Amino acid sequence: LVGNGRSRVIDANDYYVSEFNYQTYQSEITGIDMEGQITAGIQYLWSDETYSVYVLEGHGEPELSDNTKDRLRKAGFELNSLVLLKEEKIPEDCSLLIINGPTSDLTDEDVSLVSEYIKNGGAGFFIASSDILDTPNYDRLISSYGAVITNGMIWDTDPAYSFQGVGYYIIPSTAYLFSQEIVI
């Protein structure tokens, strides 16, 4: 697709929606999303605004899943990696900073940069590692916004917010994801 001084390539493989079948351990095509991909591409070409998502790297963070990256791109976000050792501040065009479960702790300087970014109106999506880790700086960053990392499991008994009635497989509400609120 080309227009408005921009371009976007849509791979034919992106037209297919697939899900992993945990019974057969294989990915299965469950639908076709040609219209959705083309519509998202056209919206990208003609939108006056661009939204950049930066994903923090350098602390053993796992890579975002392909499904997550595809959904963010389809929603019009440009994905970028961010290594704070190379930066003096979070980039000006950062619409959302994702910290995806670091397995080694952030430095004091990293925490200061992220805190300054949030203080100046930035948005962050912070994910804790599922492993029990000693990350006091990351824990301090998260706790400064009212959240606490602890051992345990989150379970929702309302079937409207869980997948197939499994209480620990929670489907979050995304109503506030794109506001200036901090989502933790």
C-alpha positions as CSV (number, residue, x, y, z in Angstrom):
1,L,0.0,0.0,0.0
2,V,1.3,3.5,-0.9
3,G,-0.2,6.9,-0.2
4,N,0.2,10.2,1.7
5,G,4.0,9.9,1.6
6,R,4.0,6.5,3.4
7,S,4.0,2.9,2.5
8,R,3.2,-0.4,4.2
9,V,3.8,-4.0,3.0
10,I,1.3,-6.6,4.0
11,D,2.7,-10.1,3.8
12,A,0.2,-12.6,2.4
13,N,0.9,-14.8,5.5
14,D,-0.6,-12.0,7.7
15,Y,-4.0,-12.5,6.1
16,Y,-4.3,-15.8,8.0
17,V,-5.4,-15.9,11.7
18,S,-3.9,-18.9,13.5
19,E,-4.0,-20.2,17.0
20,F,-1.9,-22.7,18.8
21,N,-3.7,-25.9,19.6
22,Y,-2.4,-27.2,22.9
23,Q,-3.9,-30.7,22.3
24,T,-2.0,-31.3,19.0
25,Y,0.9,-28.9,19.7
26,Q,0.5,-27.3,16.3
27,S,-0.6,-23.9,15.0
28,E,-3.9,-24.1,13.2
29,I,-5.4,-21.5,10.8
30,T,-8.7,-20.4,12.3
31,G,-9.7,-17.6,10.0
32,I,-8.8,-15.0,7.4
33,D,-8.2,-11.4,8.1
34,M,-7.5,-9.9,4.7
35,E,-10.0,-7.1,5.1
36,G,-8.7,-6.2,8.6
37,Q,-5.1,-6.1,7.4
38,I,-5.9,-3.9,4.4
39,T,-8.1,-1.6,6.5
40,A,-5.3,-1.2,9.1
41,G,-2.8,-0.5,6.3
42,I,-5.0,2.2,4.8
43,Q,-5.6,3.8,8.2
44,Y,-1.8,3.9,8.7
45,L,-1.3,5.6,5.4
46,W,-3.9,8.3,5.9
47,S,-3.6,8.9,9.6
48,D,-2.1,12.2,10.6
49,E,-0.6,10.8,13.8
50,T,1.9,8.0,14.3
51,Y,2.2,6.1,17.5
52,S,5.5,4.6,18.5
53,V,5.8,1.8,21.0
54,Y,9.2,1.3,22.5
55,V,10.0,-2.1,24.1
56,L,12.8,-2.0,26.7
57,E,15.7,-4.3,26.1
58,G,19.0,-5.1,27.8
59,H,17.7,-6.6,31.1
60,G,16.9,-10.1,29.8
61,E,13.3,-9.2,28.8
62,P,11.6,-11.9,26.7
63,E,10.7,-10.8,23.2
64,L,7.0,-9.9,22.7
65,S,5.1,-12.7,21.0
66,D,4.6,-12.5,17.3
67,N,0.8,-12.3,18.0
68,T,1.3,-9.3,20.2
69,K,3.6,-7.6,17.7
70,D,1.2,-8.3,14.9
71,R,-1.7,-6.8,16.8
72,L,0.2,-3.7,17.8
73,R,1.2,-3.1,14.2
74,K,-2.3,-3.7,12.9
75,A,-3.5,-1.1,15.4
76,G,-1.1,1.4,13.8
77,F,1.8,1.3,16.2
78,E,5.3,1.4,15.1
79,L,7.4,-1.0,17.2
80,N,10.9,0.0,18.3
81,S,13.4,-1.4,20.7
82,L,15.0,0.7,23.4
83,V,18.3,0.1,25.1
84,L,18.6,2.7,27.9
85,L,22.4,2.3,28.1
86,K,22.5,4.0,24.7
87,E,20.0,6.8,25.5
88,E,20.0,9.9,27.7
89,K,16.2,9.9,27.8
90,I,13.1,8.1,26.5
91,P,12.6,9.2,22.8
92,E,10.2,12.1,22.3
93,D,8.0,10.1,19.9
94,C,7.4,7.3,22.5
95,S,3.6,6.9,22.8
96,L,3.9,3.8,25.0
97,L,6.9,2.2,26.8
98,I,6.6,-1.6,27.4
99,I,8.9,-3.2,30.0
100,N,8.3,-6.9,29.5
101,G,9.3,-8.9,32.6
102,P,13.0,-8.1,33.0
103,T,15.1,-11.0,34.4
104,S,17.9,-8.7,35.6
105,D,17.3,-5.5,37.5
106,L,17.1,-2.1,36.0
107,T,19.8,0.4,37.1
108,D,19.0,3.4,39.2
109,E,19.6,5.5,36.0
110,D,17.1,3.4,34.1
111,V,14.5,3.9,36.8
112,S,15.1,7.6,36.8
113,L,14.7,7.8,33.0
114,V,11.4,5.8,33.1
115,S,10.1,7.8,36.0
116,E,10.8,11.1,34.3
117,Y,9.1,9.9,31.1
118,I,6.0,8.9,33.1
119,K,6.0,12.1,35.1
120,N,6.0,14.1,31.9
121,G,2.9,12.4,30.6
122,G,4.3,9.2,29.1
123,A,2.5,5.9,29.2
124,G,3.9,2.7,30.5
125,F,2.9,-1.0,30.4
126,F,5.0,-2.9,33.0
127,I,5.0,-6.7,33.1
128,A,6.6,-8.7,35.9
129,S,8.5,-11.9,35.2
130,S,6.8,-15.1,36.2
131,D,10.0,-16.2,37.9
132,I,10.8,-15.2,41.4
133,L,13.6,-12.7,40.9
134,D,15.5,-10.2,43.0
135,T,14.8,-6.9,41.1
136,P,14.6,-4.2,43.8
137,N,14.9,-1.3,41.3
138,Y,12.2,-2.6,39.0
139,D,10.0,-3.4,42.1
140,R,10.6,0.1,43.4
141,L,9.6,1.6,40.0
142,I,6.3,-0.4,39.9
143,S,5.5,0.2,43.5
144,S,5.8,4.0,42.9
145,Y,2.6,3.7,40.8
146,G,0.8,1.7,43.5
147,A,1.4,-1.9,42.4
148,V,3.3,-4.6,44.2
149,I,5.0,-7.7,42.8
150,T,4.3,-10.7,45.0
151,N,4.4,-14.4,44.8
152,G,1.1,-15.9,43.9
153,M,-1.5,-16.2,41.2
154,I,-4.3,-13.9,40.0
155,W,-7.6,-15.7,39.7
156,D,-10.8,-14.1,38.4
157,T,-14.0,-15.9,39.2
158,D,-16.1,-13.9,36.7
159,P,-16.3,-16.0,33.5
160,A,-16.7,-12.8,31.5
161,Y,-13.0,-12.0,32.1
162,S,-11.5,-15.5,31.7
163,F,-10.8,-17.7,28.8
164,Q,-13.1,-20.8,28.7
165,G,-13.8,-20.5,32.4
166,V,-10.2,-20.9,33.4
167,G,-9.8,-18.3,36.2
168,Y,-6.0,-17.7,35.8
169,Y,-6.3,-17.1,32.0
170,I,-7.6,-13.6,32.4
171,I,-8.8,-11.5,29.5
172,P,-8.1,-7.8,30.5
173,S,-10.4,-4.9,29.7
174,T,-8.5,-2.6,27.3
175,A,-10.8,0.4,27.8
176,Y,-8.0,2.4,29.5
177,L,-5.0,1.0,27.5
178,F,-4.7,4.1,25.2
179,S,-5.5,6.8,27.8
180,Q,-2.8,8.6,29.7
181,E,-3.4,6.4,32.7
182,I,-0.7,4.0,33.8
183,V,-1.6,0.4,33.1
184,I,0.1,-2.1,35.3
